[in-house]
C-alpha cells in the first residue's frame, strides 16, 4: 500500500525525460556538426573520398518526391475544407462587426502562484493570529460606549446617608411636606436619552418599511424622457471595420477566399486556430508599420547592399517567382558588420527583408483563384556563417519566426543548394520537428549537384549565371523569353550543335558547359554545293577558370548552318547549355 502513491507520482515524469533526451540529442548533433566543420580544415587528403560519398548522400535527398502544391480554387476543395472555409468566413464577419481586428489583444493570464514553503506558511499563520487578536480588541473597544449608555440607571445611585441625617430630615415641619405635591418618579437623564433614541430608530425603520419611497411613476423628474429613449433606441451600431491584407480585403471577393485558405492550411483547417492566426497577423502588421515600411526612403537606399544577399530572379517551371538567399556574401567582414554589428543594424536589415517580401508579394503574386500566389526559395549555403556567428543566427531566428507567424503558405518549395557534407547531421536534427508537409517542400543538393537540382525545377534561362544558368540582367541580346537547350555529353564523347540559317542577318549564340574541361570550335557551312566552310572559331580548350558563358556571332549572307563542336575530354559527364537567335543587320 505504501508503494502505490510513489508509483503514481513518478509516472508523469516519463514525457519530461523523453523531451529532455530529444533536446540532448539536438545539442549533441549541433556539437558534432561543429566539431566536424572545425576538423574539416585539418582533415587529411585520405578523407576526401568519404566526404564525396556524404555529399552524394546529401544530394540523394533531392531525388525524393517533393511537395505538390494544392489548388486554391474553392471548387477543387474537399467538402470538409469547403465547410471550414465557410465557417471561417462567418467568424471573420463577426470579428469585423465587433471590431476585434483593431482591438488590442486580451491581457496575458496572471502567472501561477508558487507553492508556499513551510516557513512562509508558519509566518502566514502568525500574521493571521495577530490580525484576529487586533480585530477582537477593536470590537471590544467599539462596543464599550454602548454599554455605558445602556446601563446608566444601574450605575447612578446615591450613596446611603447616616441614620442621624435621615432622622434629622424626617423631623422637618410637616408643612413643607404638604406643600410639595405628589410627582411621578423622574427618570435619570441618561436613561431618557437612550430610550428616546431607541424610539426614534424604531419609528424610522417602521417608516422605511411602510413607505419605500416614491416610485418612478410618482417621480416624473427621474423618469427618462420619451424622446431620449427613442433617440437611444434609434442609434445604429457602428459599421463593420474594413481590414485588408496584401491589398486584399478579408471578405468580399474570390481573392479573399485565397487569402483565408492560406491561414486554414497553415493550421490544418482548424478554424478557430486559423482565425487567431489571422487576427495576430493583422495586429502585427499594424504594429510593425507595414504600410509605412513600403515608402521608407532610408530602406530604399540600402537596397544595393542588402540585395547581394537576397534578390529575386526569374520564375520556376510552374511560374512561381524565385527568391535567392545567398548567405555566403556575409563572409565579407565589412558587409557583415554593416548588417549584423548591433541590434539597431539587425533590426534595420530585418525591416528591409520584410519590406522586400511585401513588395514581392504585391508585385509578383496574384491572389485570383488558379493564379500563382506562392514563391520558390533557393537557399545557398556556400560559405554561410552558420552556427558560428551569433549575431547572424539571432537575426535569422527572428526573421524565421516573423515569417512563419505572419506569412503562411507563401513558399511552394525550398531548394537548399551547396549543402556542406556535414549538413546531413543538421538535417537529421531538425527533421523530427517538421511536419511531413513541411519536409516535403525541402529539396537538398551538395555542391556537385546544385545546378542539376535547380534545373529540375527552374529552366536554365531563368537561372542566374552564378548558379549555372544563362540568366543575366540587362542583356541586350537574350532574355528569359529565349529558351535554352540542354544536353548531356558523356565522358570522352564529342557533340555537335547545328544551327540552321535561312535568312541573311547576324546570328548570335551563347553556350555554356558546367565546369568546362572541353574543347570548342565553330564554323559556318553553306548550303550551296562547292562552297567552302568558314571557320568562325578555332578549336580551343575551355577550362573551369574561363568565363562561364561563351557568346559569339556571325554575319550570314547566304543560307547555311553554324556547326558548334564540343569535345568532352574529361572523365566526367558534362551538361551543355546553348541558345541562338538571328537579328537583322539594322538591329
C-alpha positions in Angstrom: 0.0 0.0 0.0 2.8 2.4 0.7 4.4 1.9 -2.7 1.3 2.8 -4.8 1.4 6.6 -4.2 5.1 6.6 -5.1 4.4 4.9 -8.4 1.6 7.4 -9.1 3.7 10.4 -8.5 6.7 9.2 -10.6 4.7 8.1 -13.7 4.1 11.6 -15.2 7.8 12.3 -15.3 8.3 10.0 -18.3 7.3 12.5 -21.0 9.6 15.1 -19.5 12.5 12.7 -19.6 11.7 11.9 -23.2 11.7 15.6 -24.1 15.0 16.2 -22.3 16.5 13.3 -24.3 15.3 14.9 -27.5 16.9 18.2 -26.5 20.1 16.4 -25.6 20.2 14.7 -29.0 19.8 18.1 -30.7 22.6 19.6 -28.7 24.9 16.6 -29.4 24.0 16.8 -33.1 24.9 20.5 -33.2 28.1 20.0 -31.3 29.0 17.1 -33.6 28.3 19.2 -36.7 30.5 22.0 -35.3 33.4 19.6 -34.5 33.2 18.2 -38.0 33.4 21.6 -39.5 36.4 22.6 -37.4 38.2 19.3 -38.1 37.5 19.7 -41.9 40.3 22.2 -42.2 42.7 19.7 -40.7 41.4 16.6 -42.4 44.0 14.6 -44.4 43.6 14.0 -48.1 42.6 10.4 -47.4 39.2 11.6 -46.1 38.2 13.2 -49.4 36.6 10.0 -50.7 34.4 9.8 -47.6 33.4 13.5 -48.0 32.3 12.9 -51.6 30.2 9.9 -50.6 28.5 12.0 -47.9 27.9 14.8 -50.4 26.3 12.3 -52.8 24.2 11.0 -50.0 23.1 14.6 -49.3 22.3 15.1 -53.0 20.3 12.0 -53.0 17.7 13.7 -50.8 16.8 15.8 -53.8 15.5 12.7 -55.6 12.7 12.2 -53.1 9.2 13.1 -54.1 8.7 16.8 -53.4 5.7 18.8 -52.3 2.8 19.1 -54.8 1.0 22.4 -54.3 -2.7 22.3 -53.6 -5.3 24.1 -55.7 -6.5 27.5 -54.4 -9.9 27.2 -56.2 -12.8 26.7 -53.9 -14.5 24.3 -56.4 -11.5 22.0 -56.1 -11.6 21.7 -52.3 -13.0 18.7 -50.5 -16.3 19.0 -48.6 -14.7 19.4 -45.1 -12.4 22.0 -46.4 -15.3 24.0 -48.0 -17.1 23.8 -44.7 -14.1 25.0 -42.8 -13.7 27.9 -45.2 -17.4 29.0 -44.9 -17.2 28.7 -41.1 -14.0 30.9 -41.1 -15.7 33.5 -43.2 -18.6 33.7 -40.8 -16.2 34.1 -37.8 -14.3 36.8 -39.7 -17.5 38.7 -40.4 -18.5 38.5 -36.7 -15.0 39.7 -35.7 -15.3 42.6 -38.2 -18.7 43.6 -36.8 -17.2 43.7 -33.3 -14.0 45.5 -34.4 -11.9 42.7 -33.0 -9.1 43.1 -35.6 -8.3 46.6 -34.4 -9.0 46.0 -30.7 -5.9 45.3 -28.5 -5.3 41.6 -27.7 -6.5 40.4 -24.3 -4.0 40.7 -21.5 -2.0 37.6 -20.7 -3.2 35.4 -17.8 -1.6 36.2 -14.4 1.3 34.0 -13.5 0.6 30.9 -11.4 1.3 31.4 -7.7 4.3 29.5 -6.5 3.7 26.9 -3.8 4.4 28.3 -0.3 7.2 26.9 1.7 6.8 25.6 5.3 8.4 28.8 6.8 6.1 31.1 4.8 3.1 29.0 6.0 4.1 29.5 9.6 4.7 33.2 9.1 1.2 33.5 7.5 -0.4 31.7 10.4 1.3 34.0 12.9 0.1 37.0 10.9 -3.5 35.6 10.9 -3.4 35.2 14.7 -2.1 38.8 15.1 -4.8 40.1 12.8 -7.6 38.1 14.7 -6.4 39.5 18.1 -6.4 43.0 16.8 -9.9 42.6 15.3 -11.2 41.2 18.7 -9.7 44.1 20.6 -11.2 46.6 18.1 -14.7 45.0 18.6 -14.4 45.3 22.4 -13.3 48.9 22.1 -16.2 49.8 19.9 -18.8 48.0 22.0 -17.7 49.7 25.3 -19.5 53.1 24.8 -22.8 51.3 24.0 -22.7 49.5 27.3 -22.1 52.8 29.1 -25.2 54.3 27.5 -27.4 51.3 28.3 -26.5 50.9 32.0 -26.7 54.4 33.5 -29.8 53.6 35.7 -27.9 50.9 37.3 -24.8 52.9 37.9 -26.3 56.2 39.0 -27.3 55.6 42.6 -27.0 57.9 45.6 -24.9 56.7 48.4 -26.6 55.8 51.7 -26.7 58.5 54.3 -26.0 58.0 58.0 -29.0 57.4 60.3 -28.5 60.7 62.1 -29.0 62.6 58.8 -32.1 60.5 58.0 -33.7 61.2 61.3 -32.9 65.0 61.1 -34.6 65.0 57.7 -37.7 63.3 59.0 -38.0 65.9 61.8 -38.7 68.8 59.3 -42.0 70.6 59.6 -44.9 68.7 58.0 -45.9 72.0 56.2 -43.1 71.6 53.7 -44.3 68.1 53.1 -47.8 69.1 52.5 -46.9 71.9 50.1 -44.9 69.6 47.9 -47.3 68.0 45.5 -47.0 64.4 44.6 -45.0 63.9 41.4 -44.2 60.7 39.5 -40.8 59.3 39.9 -38.4 61.1 37.4 -36.2 59.1 35.1 -32.5 59.7 35.0 -31.3 61.9 32.1 -29.1 59.1 30.6 -31.9 56.5 30.5 -34.2 59.1 28.9 -31.8 59.8 26.1 -31.2 56.1 25.4 -34.9 55.3 25.3 -35.7 58.4 23.1 -33.0 57.3 20.6 -34.4 53.8 20.5 -37.9 55.1 19.8 -36.6 57.3 17.0 -34.8 54.4 15.5 -37.8 52.1 15.6 -40.0 54.8 14.1 -37.5 55.4 11.3 -37.3 51.7 10.4 -41.0 51.4 10.6 -41.4 54.3 8.2 -38.8 52.8 5.8 -40.7 49.5 5.7 -44.1 51.0 5.3 -43.2 53.7 2.8 -40.5 52.5 0.4 -40.3 56.0 -1.3 -41.8 57.4 -4.4 -41.8 55.1 -7.4 -40.6 56.2 -10.9 -44.3 56.8 -11.8 -44.7 59.2 -8.8 -41.4 61.0 -9.6 -41.5 62.1 -13.2 -38.3 64.0 -12.8 -36.2 60.8 -12.6 -38.0 59.0 -15.5 -36.2 59.3 -18.8 -37.9 61.4 -21.3 -39.7 59.5 -24.2 -37.6 61.4 -26.8 -34.4 60.4 -25.1 -35.5 56.7 -25.1 -36.4 56.9 -28.8 -33.1 58.6 -29.6 -31.2 55.9 -27.7 -33.1 53.1 -29.5 -32.6 54.7 -32.9 -28.7 54.9 -32.6 -27.4 52.4 -35.2 -24.5 50.1 -34.3 -21.1 51.1 -35.7 -20.4 49.7 -39.2 -18.1 46.7 -39.6 -14.4 47.6 -39.7 -12.7 47.4 -43.1 -9.5 45.3 -42.9 -7.2 44.4 -45.9 -4.1 42.4 -46.1 -1.6 42.4 -49.0 -4.0 44.8 -50.8 -7.0 42.3 -50.5 -10.0 42.8 -48.2 -10.6 40.0 -45.8 -14.1 39.4 -47.2 -15.7 40.5 -50.4 -14.4 38.6 -53.5 -12.7 35.5 -54.7 -9.2 36.7 -53.8 -10.4 36.9 -50.1 -11.0 33.1 -50.2 -7.5 32.5 -51.4 -6.1 34.5 -48.5 -8.2 32.7 -46.0 -7.2 29.3 -47.4 -3.6 30.2 -46.6 -4.4 30.6 -42.9 -6.5 27.5 -42.9 -3.8 25.3 -44.5 -1.2 26.7 -42.1 -3.4 25.5 -39.2 -4.6 22.2 -40.7 -8.0 23.6 -41.4 -8.7 24.2 -37.7 -11.0 27.2 -38.0 -10.5 28.8 -34.6 -6.7 28.5 -34.8 -6.8 30.0 -38.3 -8.9 32.9 -37.0 -6.5 33.5 -34.1 -3.5 33.5 -36.5 -5.3 35.9 -38.9 -6.1 38.3 -36.0 -2.5 38.1 -34.8 -1.1 38.8 -38.3 -3.3 41.8 -38.8 -2.3 43.3 -35.4 1.4 42.6 -36.1 1.2 44.4 -39.5 -0.3 47.4 -37.8 2.3 47.5 -35.0 5.2 46.8 -37.4 4.0 49.6 -39.7 3.9 47.6 -42.9 2.2 50.4 -45.0 4.8 53.0 -43.8 7.6 50.5 -44.5 6.8 50.4 -48.2 7.7 54.0 -48.6 10.7 54.2 -46.3 13.4 56.1 -48.3 16.1 55.0 -45.9 15.5 51.3 -46.6 15.3 52.1 -50.3 18.8 53.5 -50.2 20.0 50.3 -48.5 18.8 48.0 -51.4 22.2 48.0 -53.2 23.9 46.5 -50.2 21.3 44.1 -49.0 20.3 42.7 -52.4 23.7 41.0 -52.6 22.3 38.6 -50.0 18.6 38.5 -51.1 17.3 39.0 -54.6 14.5 37.9 -56.9 15.3 36.4 -60.4 13.0 34.7 -62.9 10.4 32.1 -62.3 10.3 28.3 -62.0 8.8 25.9 -64.5 5.3 26.4 -62.9 5.5 30.2 -62.9 6.4 30.8 -59.3 8.7 33.8 -58.7 12.1 32.7 -57.3 13.9 34.3 -54.4 17.6 33.6 -53.8 19.2 33.8 -50.4 23.0 33.9 -50.8 24.3 33.7 -47.2 27.9 33.4 -48.4 28.2 37.1 -49.1 28.4 37.7 -45.3 31.9 36.3 -45.4 32.8 39.9 -46.3 33.6 41.3 -42.9 32.7 44.8 -43.9 29.3 43.8 -45.2 28.7 41.5 -42.1 29.5 44.4 -39.7 27.2 46.7 -41.8 24.3 44.3 -41.4 24.7 42.5 -38.0 27.1 44.5 -35.9 24.5 45.7 -33.3 20.8 45.4 -32.6 19.9 48.6 -34.5 21.6 47.3 -37.7 20.0 43.9 -37.4 16.6 45.5 -36.9 17.2 47.6 -40.0 18.1 44.6 -42.1 15.0 42.8 -40.8 12.8 45.7 -41.7 14.3 45.8 -45.2 13.8 42.0 -45.5 10.1 42.3 -44.6 9.8 45.3 -47.0 11.4 43.3 -49.8 9.0 40.4 -49.2 6.0 42.7 -49.1 6.9 44.3 -52.4 7.5 40.9 -54.0 4.1 39.7 -52.8 2.2 42.7 -54.2 4.1 43.0 -57.5 4.7 39.3 -58.4 1.9 37.3 -56.9 -1.8 37.1 -57.9 -4.5 36.1 -55.4 -7.1 35.3 -58.0 -8.2 31.6 -57.9 -6.0 29.5 -60.1 -3.2 32.1 -60.3 0.3 31.9 -58.8 0.2 33.1 -55.1 3.4 31.4 -53.8 7.2 31.6 -54.3 10.1 29.3 -54.6 13.1 29.9 -52.3 16.7 28.9 -53.3 19.0 29.0 -50.2 22.7 28.9 -51.0 24.7 27.7 -48.1 28.1 28.1 -49.7 30.4 29.9 -47.2 27.4 30.5 -45.0 28.3 31.9 -41.5 26.0 29.2 -40.0 26.2 28.4 -36.3 29.4 30.2 -35.7 28.1 33.8 -36.0 25.9 34.6 -33.0 24.6 37.8 -34.5 23.7 36.1 -37.8 21.8 33.3 -36.0 19.9 35.8 -33.9 18.8 37.8 -36.9 17.9 34.6 -38.8 15.8 33.1 -35.9 13.9 36.4 -35.5 13.2 36.6 -39.3 12.0 33.0 -39.5 9.7 33.5 -36.5 8.1 36.6 -38.1 7.7 35.0 -41.5 6.2 31.7 -40.2 3.8 33.6 -37.9 2.6 36.2 -40.4 3.2 34.9 -43.9 1.5 31.5 -44.1 1.8 29.3 -47.1 3.8 31.6 -49.3 6.5 29.1 -50.1 5.8 26.5 -52.7 9.3 24.9 -52.5 12.6 25.3 -50.6 15.7 24.3 -52.6 18.8 24.2 -50.5 22.0 24.1 -52.6 25.7 23.9 -51.9 24.9 21.9 -48.8 28.2 21.1 -46.9 28.9 17.4 -46.4 28.4 17.9 -42.6 24.9 19.3 -43.2 23.3 15.8 -43.0 23.8 15.9 -39.2 21.9 19.2 -39.0 19.2 17.9 -41.4 18.6 14.8 -39.3 18.5 17.0 -36.2 15.7 19.3 -37.4 13.7 16.7 -39.4 11.8 15.2 -36.4 10.5 18.7 -35.5 9.0 19.3 -39.0 5.7 18.1 -40.3 5.6 15.7 -43.2 4.0 18.5 -45.3 6.9 20.9 -44.4 9.5 18.3 -45.1 8.1 17.6 -48.5 8.7 21.2 -49.5 12.5 20.9 -48.9 15.0 19.7 -51.6 18.7 19.4 -50.7 21.8 19.2 -53.0 25.5 19.1 -52.5 27.9 21.3 -54.4 28.4 18.9 -57.3 24.6 18.5 -57.8 23.4 22.1 -57.1 22.9 23.2 -60.7 21.4 19.9 -61.8 18.9 20.1 -58.9 18.0 23.7 -59.7 17.4 22.8 -63.4 14.9 20.2 -62.2 12.6 22.9 -61.1 13.8 26.1 -62.9 14.6 26.4 -66.6 18.3 27.4 -67.4 17.3 30.6 -69.0 15.6 31.6 -65.7 18.6 30.7 -63.5 21.3 33.3 -62.7 24.7 32.8 -64.2 26.3 32.3 -60.7 24.0 29.3 -60.2 24.8 27.6 -63.5 22.2 29.2 -65.8 22.3 31.7 -68.6 20.0 34.4 -67.0 21.6 37.8 -66.9 20.3 41.3 -66.1 20.3 44.0 -68.8 21.4 41.6 -71.6 21.0 43.3 -75.0 20.8 40.0 -76.9 18.9 37.5 -74.9 16.2 37.5 -72.3 14.4 34.9 -70.2 12.0 34.5 -73.1 14.7 32.9 -75.2 14.6 29.2 -74.4 17.8 27.2 -73.6 18.5 23.7 -74.9 20.5 21.4 -72.5 22.4 18.3 -73.5 24.4 15.8 -71.5 27.8 14.9 -73.0 29.3 11.6 -72.0 32.9 11.4 -70.9 35.3 11.3 -73.9 32.4 11.9 -76.3 32.1 14.6 -78.9 28.9 16.5 -79.5 27.9 18.8 -82.4 25.2 21.5 -82.5 23.8 22.6 -85.9 22.0 25.9 -86.1 20.3 26.4 -89.5 20.3 29.9 -91.1 17.6 30.6 -93.7 17.9 34.4 -93.9 20.5 37.0 -94.0 21.4 38.8 -90.9 23.5 38.3 -87.8 23.4 35.0 -86.0 24.1 35.3 -82.3 24.6 32.3 -80.0 25.9 31.6 -76.5 26.8 28.4 -74.8 28.0 27.1 -71.5 29.4 23.8 -70.3 29.2 23.5 -66.5 32.7 23.1 -65.2 34.1 23.3 -68.8 37.0 20.9 -69.3 36.1 20.6 -73.0 37.4 21.6 -76.5 35.3 24.0 -78.5 35.2 25.1 -82.2 32.7 26.7 -84.6 32.3 27.0 -88.4 29.7 28.1 -91.0 28.8 25.6 -93.6 26.9 27.0 -96.7 24.0 25.1 -98.3 25.3 25.6 -101.8 27.5 22.8 -103.2 31.1 23.6 -103.8 31.2 26.4 -101.3 33.9 26.3 -98.7 33.2 26.2 -94.9 34.1 29.3 -93.0 35.9 28.9 -89.7 34.2 31.1 -87.1 36.2 30.0 -84.0 39.3 27.8 -84.0 39.4 24.8 -81.7 40.5 25.7 -78.2 40.2 24.2 -74.7 37.9 25.9 -72.2 38.9 25.5 -68.5 37.0 25.9 -65.3 38.8 29.2 -64.7 37.4 30.7 -68.0 34.4 32.9 -68.3 31.2 30.8 -67.5 29.4 31.8 -70.7 30.8 32.0 -74.3 29.0 34.3 -76.7 29.7 34.6 -80.4 28.1 35.9 -83.6 28.4 35.6 -87.4 27.1 37.7 -90.2 25.3 35.5 -92.6 25.0 36.4 -96.3 23.6 33.1 -97.7 21.6 30.2 -96.4 23.6 27.6 -94.5 24.3 26.4 -90.9 26.5 27.1 -88.0 28.1 24.0 -86.6 29.4 24.0 -83.0 31.7 21.2 -81.9 32.1 20.3 -78.1 34.6 17.6 -77.3 34.4 16.3 -73.7 38.0 15.4 -72.9 37.3 14.9 -69.2 36.4 11.7 -67.4 33.0 13.1 -66.2 29.8 13.7 -68.0 29.1 17.4 -68.8 26.0 19.5 -69.2 25.9 21.7 -72.2 23.6 24.7 -72.4 23.1 26.7 -75.6 20.7 29.0 -77.4 20.7 31.3 -80.5 18.8 33.9 -82.4 19.1 35.8 -85.6 18.9 39.6 -85.8 18.6 41.9 -88.7 21.6 44.0 -89.7 19.8 47.1 -88.6 19.4 45.7 -85.1 
